[in-house]
Amino acid sequence: MRVHPDDLVSANAQLEAALAGTVQYDPIFRLIKADGSTCYVQAAATIERDKNGNAVRVIGINIDITEQRQLEATLREAKLEADAASAAKSAFLANMSHEIRTPMNAVFGMLQLMQHTSLSSQQQDYVSKTQTAAKSLLGLLNDILDFSKIDAGKLTLDLQPCSIELLMRDLAVVLSGNHGNQDVEVMFDLDSALPPWLLADQLRLQQILINLAGNALKFTLSGQVTVAINCLARDTDTVTLQIAITDTGIGISDEQIERIFTGFEQAESSTSRRFGGRGLGSPSVKGWLSLWAASYKSPVRSVSAAVFGLM
């Protein structure tokens, strides 16, 4: 076997440097076998020297790492393919959500036209609730976009004035559509010390609450689901809030609670699940929650999401 011509200069240079005592001899180079095939070799050697420091003997070993190099090349190729697939998925999700927005805009337009016609109070109530449900569907489209943005690391918060009371009213309408005939009471417990307005990303806060409260309602057969917002601390320019969602449902075991933010995971994995669901997990919620670690400034106070307790 002989050293590949393209590696001969560098291999000899490192050997000379090792003999001079300036570097450790551990090069990787190619060898050409007698049959013409090529293999990769990891070399290592120690230099024995006399009392004057002159090299008198080189003791070394060569390890064939051809399979390792092939495996590394395969892993690099697989990573490139995975990155390309992820980019294609993100582009598909973004394009699909934008395409669905077109008919959704038509739905919003027709609902607004209906509100300007002669409607009974009952019909007006139906149209109003339909409009709220349509906004919730639009929020799901925004969820899809958020998945793409989270993957790309470009999800940012859109801070706007937000009324906690109005946010809870919208949440109540959405949950009422999922309530059905369940023997479950949905309750809202709002601290009287809450400020009327905050500067926050209302859409994504609503997305989090719909996900968590919706799951609480789905897994509660009887009893109650409570959405509570408490004011933990407040001074002249800051307020610290805690949002807690509790229920009297089946709960989560200690073993399963470690996997609640894992995609495609469910506590009950059978195809005939009692509670339904697609098993997509909540990676988007985890991404949104991580964003709340930033502090935002409202007109007179700031809300630090790092202290938000979402249960």
Phi and psi restraints in degrees (value plus and minus 20) as a CYANA .aco file:
   2 ARG   PHI    -157.8  -117.8
   2 ARG   PSI     136.3   176.3
   3 VAL   PHI     -89.0   -49.0
   3 VAL   PSI     119.0   159.0
   4 HIS   PHI     -79.5   -39.5
   4 HIS   PSI     115.9   155.9
   5 PRO   PHI     -74.8   -34.8
   5 PRO   PSI     -53.6   -13.6
   6 ASP   PHI     -92.5   -52.5
   6 ASP   PSI     -39.0     1.0
   7 ASP   PHI    -126.4   -86.4
   7 ASP   PSI     -24.5    15.5
   8 LEU   PHI     -84.1   -44.1
   8 LEU   PSI     -65.6   -25.6
   9 VAL   PHI     -83.0   -43.0
   9 VAL   PSI     -67.1   -27.1
  10 SER   PHI     -87.8   -47.8
  10 SER   PSI     -57.3   -17.3
  11 ALA   PHI     -85.4   -45.4
  11 ALA   PSI     -63.7   -23.7
  12 ASN   PHI     -85.5   -45.5
  12 ASN   PSI     -58.2   -18.2
  13 ALA   PHI     -83.6   -43.6
  13 ALA   PSI     -61.1   -21.1
  14 GLN   PHI     -90.3   -50.3
  14 GLN   PSI     -53.7   -13.7
  15 LEU   PHI     -84.9   -44.9
  15 LEU   PSI     -64.1   -24.1
  16 GLU   PHI     -82.6   -42.6
  16 GLU   PSI     -60.3   -20.3
  17 ALA   PHI     -85.8   -45.8
  17 ALA   PSI     -57.2   -17.2
  18 ALA   PHI     -87.6   -47.6
  18 ALA   PSI     -59.4   -19.4
  19 LEU   PHI     -85.3   -45.3
  19 LEU   PSI     -52.9   -12.9
  20 ALA   PHI     -97.3   -57.3
  20 ALA   PSI     -30.4     9.6
  21 GLY   PHI      63.7   103.7
  21 GLY   PSI      -1.6    38.4
  22 THR   PHI    -116.4   -76.4
  22 THR   PSI     -44.8    -4.8
  23 VAL   PHI    -158.7  -118.7
  23 VAL   PSI     145.4   185.4
  24 GLN   PHI    -108.5   -68.5
  24 GLN   PSI     119.7   159.7
  25 TYR   PHI    -106.6   -66.6
  25 TYR   PSI      84.3   124.3
  26 ASP   PHI    -171.1  -131.1
  26 ASP   PSI      32.1    72.1
  27 PRO   PHI     -98.8   -58.8
  27 PRO   PSI     141.2   181.2
  28 ILE   PHI    -136.5   -96.5
  28 ILE   PSI     105.2   145.2
  29 PHE   PHI    -166.0  -126.0
  29 PHE   PSI     151.6   191.6
  30 ARG   PHI    -122.3   -82.3
  30 ARG   PSI     125.6   165.6
  31 LEU   PHI    -138.5   -98.5
  31 LEU   PSI     121.7   161.7
  32 ILE   PHI    -119.4   -79.4
  32 ILE   PSI      99.9   139.9
  33 LYS   PHI     -98.8   -58.8
  33 LYS   PSI     153.3   193.3
  34 ALA   PHI     -84.4   -44.4
  34 ALA   PSI     -50.2   -10.2
  35 ASP   PHI    -103.7   -63.7
  35 ASP   PSI     -18.2    21.8
  36 GLY   PHI      73.4   113.4
  36 GLY   PSI     -28.5    11.5
  37 SER   PHI     -96.4   -56.4
  37 SER   PSI     143.5   183.5
  38 THR   PHI    -137.6   -97.6
  38 THR   PSI     120.7   160.7
  39 CYS   PHI    -152.4  -112.4
  39 CYS   PSI     134.5   174.5
  40 TYR   PHI    -116.6   -76.6
  40 TYR   PSI     119.7   159.7
  41 VAL   PHI    -148.0  -108.0
  41 VAL   PSI     113.4   153.4
  42 GLN   PHI    -120.5   -80.5
  42 GLN   PSI      95.6   135.6
  43 ALA   PHI    -119.8   -79.8
  43 ALA   PSI     133.8   173.8
  44 ALA   PHI    -173.3  -133.3
  44 ALA   PSI     122.7   162.7
  45 ALA   PHI    -175.5  -135.5
  45 ALA   PSI     134.0   174.0
  46 THR   PHI    -137.8   -97.8
  46 THR   PSI     127.5   167.5
  47 ILE   PHI    -127.5   -87.5
  47 ILE   PSI     100.8   140.8
  48 GLU   PHI    -109.2   -69.2
  48 GLU   PSI     116.7   156.7
  49 ARG   PHI    -148.2  -108.2
  49 ARG   PSI     134.3   174.3
  50 ASP   PHI    -102.3   -62.3
  50 ASP   PSI    -194.9  -154.9
  51 LYS   PHI     -87.0   -47.0
  51 LYS   PSI     -35.7     4.3
  52 ASN   PHI    -113.9   -73.9
  52 ASN   PSI     -19.9    20.1
  53 GLY   PHI      66.9   106.9
  53 GLY   PSI     -11.3    28.7
  54 ASN   PHI    -104.5   -64.5
  54 ASN   PSI     120.8   160.8
  55 ALA   PHI     -90.6   -50.6
  55 ALA   PSI     107.5   147.5
  56 VAL   PHI    -137.8   -97.8
  56 VAL   PSI     -40.8    -0.8
  57 ARG   PHI    -176.6  -136.6
  57 ARG   PSI     123.1   163.1
  58 VAL   PHI    -136.7   -96.7
  58 VAL   PSI     101.1   141.1
  59 ILE   PHI    -134.3   -94.3
  59 ILE   PSI      99.3   139.3
  60 GLY   PHI    -164.7  -124.7
  60 GLY   PSI     158.5   198.5
  61 ILE   PHI    -165.5  -125.5
  61 ILE   PSI     126.2   166.2
  62 ASN   PHI    -139.1   -99.1
  62 ASN   PSI     110.0   150.0
  63 ILE   PHI    -135.5   -95.5
  63 ILE   PSI     108.0   148.0
  64 ASP   PHI     -94.9   -54.9
  64 ASP   PSI      94.8   134.8
  65 ILE   PHI    -135.0   -95.0
  65 ILE   PSI       6.1    46.1
  66 THR   PHI     -80.1   -40.1
  66 THR   PSI     -66.0   -26.0
  67 GLU   PHI     -83.4   -43.4
  67 GLU   PSI     -59.3   -19.3
  68 GLN   PHI     -82.1   -42.1
  68 GLN   PSI     -63.1   -23.1
  69 ARG   PHI     -84.2   -44.2
  69 ARG   PSI     -59.7   -19.7
  70 GLN   PHI     -84.9   -44.9
  70 GLN   PSI     -59.8   -19.8
  71 LEU   PHI     -83.9   -43.9
  71 LEU   PSI     -63.0   -23.0
  72 GLU   PHI     -81.4   -41.4
  72 GLU   PSI     -61.0   -21.0
  73 ALA   PHI     -84.6   -44.6
  73 ALA   PSI     -59.2   -19.2
  74 THR   PHI     -85.2   -45.2
  74 THR   PSI     -61.2   -21.2
  75 LEU   PHI     -85.8   -45.8
  75 LEU   PSI     -59.2   -19.2
  76 ARG   PHI     -83.3   -43.3
  76 ARG   PSI     -61.7   -21.7
  77 GLU   PHI     -85.1   -45.1
  77 GLU   PSI     -61.0   -21.0
  78 ALA   PHI     -84.3   -44.3
  78 ALA   PSI     -58.4   -18.4
  79 LYS   PHI     -84.4   -44.4
  79 LYS   PSI     -62.2   -22.2
  80 LEU   PHI     -82.2   -42.2
  80 LEU   PSI     -61.2   -21.2
  81 GLU   PHI     -85.7   -45.7
  81 GLU   PSI     -60.4   -20.4
  82 ALA   PHI     -85.2   -45.2
  82 ALA   PSI     -61.3   -21.3
  83 ASP   PHI     -83.0   -43.0
  83 ASP   PSI     -60.9   -20.9
  84 ALA   PHI     -85.8   -45.8
  84 ALA   PSI     -59.9   -19.9
  85 ALA   PHI     -85.5   -45.5
  85 ALA   PSI     -59.8   -19.8
  86 SER   PHI     -84.5   -44.5
  86 SER   PSI     -61.7   -21.7
  87 ALA   PHI     -84.2   -44.2
  87 ALA   PSI     -60.4   -20.4
  88 ALA   PHI     -85.2   -45.2
  88 ALA   PSI     -58.9   -18.9
  89 LYS   PHI     -83.9   -43.9
  89 LYS   PSI     -65.5   -25.5
  90 SER   PHI     -82.2   -42.2
  90 SER   PSI     -61.5   -21.5
  91 ALA   PHI     -85.4   -45.4
  91 ALA   PSI     -59.4   -19.4
  92 PHE   PHI     -84.3   -44.3
  92 PHE   PSI     -65.3   -25.3
  93 LEU   PHI     -81.7   -41.7
  93 LEU   PSI     -63.3   -23.3
  94 ALA   PHI     -84.2   -44.2
  94 ALA   PSI     -65.5   -25.5
  95 ASN   PHI     -86.1   -46.1
  95 ASN   PSI     -60.9   -20.9
  96 MET   PHI     -83.0   -43.0
  96 MET   PSI     -64.1   -24.1
  97 SER   PHI     -83.7   -43.7
  97 SER   PSI     -57.9   -17.9
  98 HIS   PHI     -86.9   -46.9
  98 HIS   PSI     -57.7   -17.7
  99 GLU   PHI     -85.3   -45.3
  99 GLU   PSI     -59.1   -19.1
 100 ILE   PHI     -91.4   -51.4
 100 ILE   PSI     -45.0    -5.0
 101 ARG   PHI     -81.3   -41.3
 101 ARG   PSI     -50.5   -10.5
 102 THR   PHI     -80.2   -40.2
 102 THR   PSI     -75.4   -35.4
 103 PRO   PHI     -86.3   -46.3
 103 PRO   PSI     -47.8    -7.8
 104 MET   PHI     -84.8   -44.8
 104 MET   PSI     -58.1   -18.1
 105 ASN   PHI     -82.1   -42.1
 105 ASN   PSI     -56.4   -16.4
 106 ALA   PHI     -85.1   -45.1
 106 ALA   PSI     -59.9   -19.9
 107 VAL   PHI     -81.8   -41.8
 107 VAL   PSI     -65.9   -25.9
 108 PHE   PHI     -80.5   -40.5
 108 PHE   PSI     -62.0   -22.0
 109 GLY   PHI     -83.3   -43.3
 109 GLY   PSI     -64.2   -24.2
 110 MET   PHI     -86.3   -46.3
 110 MET   PSI     -57.6   -17.6
 111 LEU   PHI     -85.1   -45.1
 111 LEU   PSI     -59.8   -19.8
 112 GLN   PHI     -85.6   -45.6
 112 GLN   PSI     -59.1   -19.1
 113 LEU   PHI     -84.2   -44.2
 113 LEU   PSI     -59.2   -19.2
 114 MET   PHI     -83.8   -43.8
 114 MET   PSI     -55.1   -15.1
 115 GLN   PHI     -86.4   -46.4
 115 GLN   PSI     -38.2     1.8
 116 HIS   PHI    -118.0   -78.0
 116 HIS   PSI      -9.0    31.0
 117 THR   PHI    -124.4   -84.4
 117 THR   PSI     155.0   195.0
 118 SER   PHI     -98.2   -58.2
 118 SER   PSI      86.4   126.4
 119 LEU   PHI    -144.7  -104.7
 119 LEU   PSI     126.5   166.5
 120 SER   PHI     -91.0   -51.0
 120 SER   PSI     147.7   187.7
 121 SER   PHI     -82.9   -42.9
 121 SER   PSI     -55.3   -15.3
 122 GLN   PHI     -87.9   -47.9
 122 GLN   PSI     -63.1   -23.1
 123 GLN   PHI     -85.0   -45.0
 123 GLN   PSI     -58.8   -18.8
 124 GLN   PHI     -82.6   -42.6
 124 GLN   PSI     -58.2   -18.2
 125 ASP   PHI     -85.4   -45.4
 125 ASP   PSI     -61.5   -21.5
 126 TYR   PHI     -82.6   -42.6
 126 TYR   PSI     -64.1   -24.1
 127 VAL   PHI     -84.1   -44.1
 127 VAL   PSI     -61.1   -21.1
 128 SER   PHI     -83.2   -43.2
 128 SER   PSI     -62.8   -22.8
 129 LYS   PHI     -90.0   -50.0
 129 LYS   PSI     -55.3   -15.3
 130 THR   PHI     -83.8   -43.8
 130 THR   PSI     -58.9   -18.9
 131 GLN   PHI     -85.1   -45.1
 131 GLN   PSI     -59.9   -19.9
 132 THR   PHI     -84.4   -44.4
 132 THR   PSI     -61.4   -21.4
 133 ALA   PHI     -84.9   -44.9
 133 ALA   PSI     -56.8   -16.8
 134 ALA   PHI     -84.4   -44.4
 134 ALA   PSI     -58.3   -18.3
 135 LYS   PHI     -84.2   -44.2
 135 LYS   PSI     -56.2   -16.2
 136 SER   PHI     -84.8   -44.8
 136 SER   PSI     -60.7   -20.7
 137 LEU   PHI     -83.0   -43.0
 137 LEU   PSI     -59.3   -19.3
 138 LEU   PHI     -83.5   -43.5
 138 LEU   PSI     -54.3   -14.3
 139 GLY   PHI     -83.3   -43.3
 139 GLY   PSI     -54.4   -14.4
 140 LEU   PHI     -85.0   -45.0
 140 LEU   PSI     -57.7   -17.7
 141 LEU   PHI     -82.4   -42.4
 141 LEU   PSI     -59.7   -19.7
 142 ASN   PHI     -85.3   -45.3
 142 ASN   PSI     -51.7   -11.7
 143 ASP   PHI     -78.1   -38.1
 143 ASP   PSI     -65.2   -25.2
 144 ILE   PHI     -81.0   -41.0
 144 ILE   PSI     -64.3   -24.3
 145 LEU   PHI     -81.9   -41.9
 145 LEU   PSI     -58.1   -18.1
 146 ASP   PHI     -84.3   -44.3
 146 ASP   PSI     -56.8   -16.8
 147 PHE   PHI     -76.9   -36.9
 147 PHE   PSI     -65.5   -25.5
 148 SER   PHI     -84.3   -44.3
 148 SER   PSI     -62.4   -22.4
 149 LYS   PHI     -88.5   -48.5
 149 LYS   PSI     -57.2   -17.2
 150 ILE   PHI     -83.8   -43.8
 150 ILE   PSI     -63.4   -23.4
 151 ASP   PHI     -79.8   -39.8
 151 ASP   PSI     -57.3   -17.3
 152 ALA   PHI    -105.4   -65.4
 152 ALA   PSI     -25.3    14.7
 153 GLY   PHI      48.2    88.2
 153 GLY   PSI       9.2    49.2
 154 LYS   PHI    -143.1  -103.1
 154 LYS   PSI       0.8    40.8
 155 LEU   PHI     -99.3   -59.3
 155 LEU   PSI     103.1   143.1
 156 THR   PHI    -144.1  -104.1
 156 THR   PSI     138.0   178.0
 157 LEU   PHI    -108.7   -68.7
 157 LEU   PSI     120.4   160.4
 158 ASP   PHI    -125.1   -85.1
 158 ASP   PSI      78.6   118.6
 159 LEU   PHI    -104.7   -64.7
 159 LEU   PSI     103.0   143.0
 160 GLN   PHI    -160.0  -120.0
 160 GLN   PSI     137.8   177.8
 161 PRO   PHI     -77.2   -37.2
 161 PRO   PSI     112.5   152.5
 162 CYS   PHI    -153.7  -113.7
 162 CYS   PSI     109.3   149.3
 163 SER   PHI    -116.3   -76.3
 163 SER   PSI      98.8   138.8
 164 ILE   PHI     -81.6   -41.6
 164 ILE   PSI     -59.4   -19.4
 165 GLU   PHI     -83.7   -43.7
 165 GLU   PSI     -65.5   -25.5
 166 LEU   PHI     -85.7   -45.7
 166 LEU   PSI     -55.8   -15.8
 167 LEU   PHI     -82.0   -42.0
 167 LEU   PSI     -61.5   -21.5
 168 MET   PHI     -88.3   -48.3
 168 MET   PSI     -54.0   -14.0
 169 ARG   PHI     -84.1   -44.1
 169 ARG   PSI     -64.4   -24.4
 170 ASP   PHI     -83.4   -43.4
 170 ASP   PSI     -59.6   -19.6
 171 LEU   PHI     -83.2   -43.2
 171 LEU   PSI     -59.0   -19.0
 172 ALA   PHI     -82.7   -42.7
 172 ALA   PSI     -59.4   -19.4
 173 VAL   PHI     -85.4   -45.4
 173 VAL   PSI     -64.2   -24.2
 174 VAL   PHI     -83.5   -43.5
 174 VAL   PSI     -63.5   -23.5
 175 LEU   PHI     -87.7   -47.7
 175 LEU   PSI     -51.4   -11.4
 176 SER   PHI     -84.1   -44.1
 176 SER   PSI     -50.7   -10.7
 177 GLY   PHI     -90.0   -50.0
 177 GLY   PSI     -44.8    -4.8
 178 ASN   PHI    -114.8   -74.8
 178 ASN   PSI     -23.7    16.3
 179 HIS   PHI     -93.5   -53.5
 179 HIS   PSI     -62.1   -22.1
 180 GLY   PHI      41.7    81.7
 180 GLY   PSI    -159.1  -119.1
 181 ASN   PHI    -124.9   -84.9
 181 ASN   PSI       3.9    43.9
 182 GLN   PHI     -85.1   -45.1
 182 GLN   PSI     127.5   167.5
 183 ASP   PHI    -106.5   -66.5
 183 ASP   PSI      39.0    79.0
 184 VAL   PHI    -150.1  -110.1
 184 VAL   PSI     115.2   155.2
 185 GLU   PHI    -123.9   -83.9
 185 GLU   PSI     106.7   146.7
 186 VAL   PHI    -115.8   -75.8
 186 VAL   PSI     102.7   142.7
 187 MET   PHI    -142.0  -102.0
 187 MET   PSI     127.5   167.5
 188 PHE   PHI    -141.6  -101.6
 188 PHE   PSI     105.5   145.5
 189 ASP   PHI    -138.3   -98.3
 189 ASP   PSI      81.0   121.0
 190 LEU   PHI    -126.6   -86.6
 190 LEU   PSI     107.3   147.3
 191 ASP   PHI     -84.2   -44.2
 191 ASP   PSI     113.6   153.6
 192 SER   PHI     -86.6   -46.6
 192 SER   PSI     -36.9     3.1
 193 ALA   PHI    -105.8   -65.8
 193 ALA   PSI     -19.1    20.9
 194 LEU   PHI     -84.9   -44.9
 194 LEU   PSI     118.0   158.0
 195 PRO   PHI     -91.2   -51.2
 195 PRO   PSI     128.9   168.9
 196 PRO   PHI     -86.8   -46.8
 196 PRO   PSI     -53.3   -13.3
 197 TRP   PHI    -153.6  -113.6
 197 TRP   PSI     123.8   163.8
 198 LEU   PHI    -153.9  -113.9
 198 LEU   PSI     139.0   179.0
 199 LEU   PHI    -117.1   -77.1
 199 LEU   PSI      89.9   129.9
 200 ALA   PHI    -173.8  -133.8
 200 ALA   PSI     148.0   188.0
 201 ASP   PHI    -106.0   -66.0
 201 ASP   PSI      70.4   110.4
 202 GLN   PHI     -81.7   -41.7
 202 GLN   PSI     -60.3   -20.3
 203 LEU   PHI     -80.7   -40.7
 203 LEU   PSI     -68.5   -28.5
 204 ARG   PHI     -95.6   -55.6
 204 ARG   PSI     -51.4   -11.4
 205 LEU   PHI     -83.1   -43.1
 205 LEU   PSI     -60.2   -20.2
 206 GLN   PHI     -85.8   -45.8
 206 GLN   PSI     -57.9   -17.9
 207 GLN   PHI     -79.7   -39.7
 207 GLN   PSI     -63.7   -23.7
 208 ILE   PHI     -82.9   -42.9
 208 ILE   PSI     -66.1   -26.1
 209 LEU   PHI     -86.4   -46.4
 209 LEU   PSI     -59.4   -19.4
 210 ILE   PHI     -84.0   -44.0
 210 ILE   PSI     -62.1   -22.1
 211 ASN   PHI     -82.1   -42.1
 211 ASN   PSI     -70.5   -30.5
 212 LEU   PHI     -92.5   -52.5
 212 LEU   PSI     -66.3   -26.3
 213 ALA   PHI     -89.4   -49.4
 213 ALA   PSI     -55.9   -15.9
 214 GLY   PHI     -82.8   -42.8
 214 GLY   PSI     -61.9   -21.9
 215 ASN   PHI     -86.2   -46.2
 215 ASN   PSI     -60.7   -20.7
 216 ALA   PHI     -79.9   -39.9
 216 ALA   PSI     -61.3   -21.3
 217 LEU   PHI     -89.1   -49.1
 217 LEU   PSI     -59.4   -19.4
 218 LYS   PHI     -84.8   -44.8
 218 LYS   PSI     -56.7   -16.7
 219 PHE   PHI    -117.7   -77.7
 219 PHE   PSI      -4.9    35.1
 220 THR   PHI    -135.8   -95.8
 220 THR   PSI      93.2   133.2
 221 LEU   PHI    -104.0   -64.0
 221 LEU   PSI     -50.0   -10.0
 222 SER   PHI    -176.5  -136.5
 222 SER   PSI     136.8   176.8
 223 GLY   PHI      92.9   132.9
 223 GLY   PSI    -146.7  -106.7
 224 GLN   PHI    -172.5  -132.5
 224 GLN   PSI     134.3   174.3
 225 VAL   PHI    -141.1  -101.1
 225 VAL   PSI     106.5   146.5
 226 THR   PHI    -139.6   -99.6
 226 THR   PSI     107.0   147.0
 227 VAL   PHI    -126.2   -86.2
 227 VAL   PSI      94.0   134.0
 228 ALA   PHI    -139.5   -99.5
 228 ALA   PSI     116.2   156.2
 229 ILE   PHI    -143.9  -103.9
 229 ILE   PSI      99.4   139.4
 230 ASN   PHI    -137.4   -97.4
 230 ASN   PSI     124.5   164.5
 231 CYS   PHI    -113.0   -73.0
 231 CYS   PSI      86.0   126.0
 232 LEU   PHI     -98.8   -58.8
 232 LEU   PSI     -57.3   -17.3
 233 ALA   PHI    -174.9  -134.9
 233 ALA   PSI     127.8   167.8
 234 ARG   PHI    -176.0  -136.0
 234 ARG   PSI     113.7   153.7
 235 ASP   PHI    -154.3  -114.3
 235 ASP   PSI    -175.1  -135.1
 236 THR   PHI     -84.8   -44.8
 236 THR   PSI     -52.3   -12.3
 237 ASP   PHI    -154.4  -114.4
 237 ASP   PSI     -11.5    28.5
 238 THR   PHI    -158.5  -118.5
 238 THR   PSI     134.9   174.9
 239 VAL   PHI    -165.5  -125.5
 239 VAL   PSI     118.1   158.1
 240 THR   PHI    -134.9   -94.9
 240 THR   PSI     101.7   141.7
 241 LEU   PHI    -131.9   -91.9
 241 LEU   PSI     132.4   172.4
 242 GLN   PHI    -146.2  -106.2
 242 GLN   PSI     105.9   145.9
 243 ILE   PHI    -126.9   -86.9
 243 ILE   PSI     103.5   143.5
 244 ALA   PHI    -147.5  -107.5
 244 ALA   PSI     111.1   151.1
 245 ILE   PHI    -136.6   -96.6
 245 ILE   PSI      96.7   136.7
 246 THR   PHI    -142.7  -102.7
 246 THR   PSI     135.3   175.3
 247 ASP   PHI    -170.6  -130.6
 247 ASP   PSI     150.1   190.1
 248 THR   PHI    -127.4   -87.4
 248 THR   PSI      10.3    50.3
 249 GLY   PHI    -103.6   -63.6
 249 GLY   PSI    -174.5  -134.5
 250 ILE   PHI     -96.3   -56.3
 250 ILE   PSI     -37.9     2.1
 251 GLY   PHI      56.0    96.0
 251 GLY   PSI    -197.6  -157.6
 252 ILE   PHI    -149.0  -109.0
 252 ILE   PSI     109.3   149.3
 253 SER   PHI     -92.4   -52.4
 253 SER   PSI     142.3   182.3
 254 ASP   PHI     -80.3   -40.3
 254 ASP   PSI     -54.4   -14.4
 255 GLU   PHI     -89.7   -49.7
 255 GLU   PSI     -59.8   -19.8
 256 GLN   PHI    -101.4   -61.4
 256 GLN   PSI     -42.7    -2.7
 257 ILE   PHI     -86.7   -46.7
 257 ILE   PSI     -42.1    -2.1
 258 GLU   PHI     -92.7   -52.7
 258 GLU   PSI     -33.8     6.2
 259 ARG   PHI    -133.2   -93.2
 259 ARG   PSI      -5.8    34.2
 260 ILE   PHI     -89.9   -49.9
 260 ILE   PSI     -40.6    -0.6
 261 PHE   PHI    -125.3   -85.3
 261 PHE   PSI      -2.9    37.1
 262 THR   PHI    -114.6   -74.6
 262 THR   PSI     112.7   152.7
 263 GLY   PHI     -87.7   -47.7
 263 GLY   PSI     127.0   167.0
 264 PHE   PHI      38.5    78.5
 264 PHE   PSI      16.4    56.4
 265 GLU   PHI    -145.9  -105.9
 265 GLU   PSI     115.5   155.5
 266 GLN   PHI    -159.6  -119.6
 266 GLN   PSI     128.4   168.4
 267 ALA   PHI     -83.1   -43.1
 267 ALA   PSI     -57.2   -17.2
 268 GLU   PHI    -130.7   -90.7
 268 GLU   PSI      87.2   127.2
 269 SER   PHI    -120.0   -80.0
 269 SER   PSI     -16.2    23.8
 270 SER   PHI     -89.7   -49.7
 270 SER   PSI     137.9   177.9
 271 THR   PHI     -93.0   -53.0
 271 THR   PSI     -35.7     4.3
 272 SER   PHI    -129.8   -89.8
 272 SER   PSI      30.9    70.9
 273 ARG   PHI     -81.6   -41.6
 273 ARG   PSI     120.1   160.1
 274 ARG   PHI     -86.6   -46.6
 274 ARG   PSI     -54.1   -14.1
 275 PHE   PHI    -123.4   -83.4
 275 PHE   PSI     -17.7    22.3
 276 GLY   PHI      48.2    88.2
 276 GLY   PSI    -175.1  -135.1
 277 GLY   PHI      74.3   114.3
 277 GLY   PSI     139.2   179.2
 278 ARG   PHI    -120.5   -80.5
 278 ARG   PSI     -26.0    14.0
 279 GLY   PHI      52.6    92.6
 279 GLY   PSI       6.6    46.6
 280 LEU   PHI     -98.6   -58.6
 280 LEU   PSI     -31.5     8.5
 281 GLY   PHI      52.2    92.2
 281 GLY   PSI    -186.3  -146.3
 282 SER   PHI    -152.3  -112.3
 282 SER   PSI      27.1    67.1
 283 PRO   PHI     -83.4   -43.4
 283 PRO   PSI     -51.6   -11.6
 284 SER   PHI     -87.9   -47.9
 284 SER   PSI     -60.0   -20.0
 285 VAL   PHI     -81.9   -41.9
 285 VAL   PSI     -60.2   -20.2
 286 LYS   PHI     -82.8   -42.8
 286 LYS   PSI     -59.8   -19.8
 287 GLY   PHI     -84.2   -44.2
 287 GLY   PSI     -62.4   -22.4
 288 TRP   PHI     -83.7   -43.7
 288 TRP   PSI     -63.1   -23.1
 289 LEU   PHI     -82.5   -42.5
 289 LEU   PSI     -56.4   -16.4
 290 SER   PHI     -83.8   -43.8
 290 SER   PSI     -49.4    -9.4
 291 LEU   PHI     -90.6   -50.6
 291 LEU   PSI     -45.4    -5.4
 292 TRP   PHI     -92.8   -52.8
 292 TRP   PSI     -23.0    17.0
 293 ALA   PHI     -88.6   -48.6
 293 ALA   PSI     -36.9     3.1
 294 ALA   PHI    -100.5   -60.5
 294 ALA   PSI     134.0   174.0
 295 SER   PHI    -117.2   -77.2
 295 SER   PSI     114.5   154.5
 296 TYR   PHI    -134.4   -94.4
 296 TYR   PSI     133.7   173.7
 297 LYS   PHI    -126.4   -86.4
 297 LYS   PSI     105.2   145.2
 298 SER   PHI    -113.6   -73.6
 298 SER   PSI     157.2   197.2
 299 PRO   PHI     -73.4   -33.4
 299 PRO   PSI     -54.7   -14.7
 300 VAL   PHI    -149.2  -109.2
 300 VAL   PSI     -18.7    21.3
 301 ARG   PHI    -178.8  -138.8
 301 ARG   PSI     153.4   193.4
 302 SER   PHI    -144.8  -104.8
 302 SER   PSI     129.3   169.3
 303 VAL   PHI    -134.2   -94.2
 303 VAL   PSI     101.6   141.6
 304 SER   PHI    -119.1   -79.1
 304 SER   PSI      92.2   132.2
 305 ALA   PHI     -90.9   -50.9
 305 ALA   PSI     -34.9     5.1
 306 ALA   PHI     -82.4   -42.4
 306 ALA   PSI     -44.9    -4.9
 307 VAL   PHI    -119.1   -79.1
 307 VAL   PSI     -19.5    20.5
 308 PHE   PHI     -86.5   -46.5
 308 PHE   PSI     108.9   148.9
 309 GLY   PHI    -125.6   -85.6
 309 GLY   PSI      85.6   125.6
 310 LEU   PHI    -120.9   -80.9
 310 LEU   PSI      93.7   133.7
